[in-house]
Amino acid sequence: MRENLKLKYCMLGELKDSIAELLRRKMAGNELDLEPRLGILHDFIEKEIAHLENYVKSTDSSIPDPTAELDVQFRETLQEVWG
């Protein structure tokens, strides 16, 4: 278990370094299609997408959509504050 955690933290360090490098290149205006992809970053994103896709399948979609009610509350709050 301890080795698993150590490996996970090591990978997170590599991931953080890859993200920092990507940000540096993006801020410098370098185009990504002209450079090789960052393997560790690509792998992390693929794993996260797979994890989230599985999670979504396990959620209860029978919960009613609260958007309309939240819209009303938001508008009432705006009216109260700014009205």
N, C-alpha and C positions, 0 to 999 in steps of 0.2 A: 504494500500500500504506500509506504513511504517513498519507494522508488517511483511509483506512479505519480505521486504529487510532485516529486522533483522533476520528472520528465515534463509534466504539465506546465510547471512554472518556467522551465527552460524554454518550452515551446512558446509560452506567452511572451517571454523576453524577445525571442526571435520574431514573433508576430508584431510586437510593439516596434522593434527596430525596422521591420519591413514597412510598416505603416508610416513611420517617421520618414523613411527614405522616399516613399511614394509621395507624401506631402511635400517634401523638399523639391522633388522633381516637378510636381504639379505647380507649385508656386513659382518655379523657375520657367514655367511655360513649356516644358517638354511634353511632347505628344506620346501617349502610351502605346499607340499602335506602331510606333517606330522602335519600341524597346521590347525586350522579352518580358513576359509576365513574371510577377513575383510568386514563385511556387507556394511558399508558406501562406501567403495572403490568399491566393486562389483556393488552396486546400481548405483553409479556415472558412472562407465564405461558402464553399460547397457543402461543408459539414453543417454549418449553421442553417443553410437553406433546407437541407434534408431534415434536420432536427425540427425546424419550425413547421415544415410540411407535415411531419408526423404529429406534432403537437396540435395543429389545426384539425386534423382528422379526429383527434380524441376529445375535442371540445364539444360542448352542448350547444348546438345551433338552434335549439328551440326557445332560447331566451329572446324575448321581444326586443325589437330595435328601439332604443330610447332616443334616437336622434330628434324626432319631432318634439318630444317633451323637453329635451335639452335646449333645442332652438328657442322654444318659448321662454324658458328660464333665462337664457342668455339675453334675449331681447328685453325681457322685463328688467334685468339687472342693468343693462345699458340705459334703459329709460330712467331707472331710479338714479343712477349715478350722473348721467349727462342731461337728463330730461328737464 
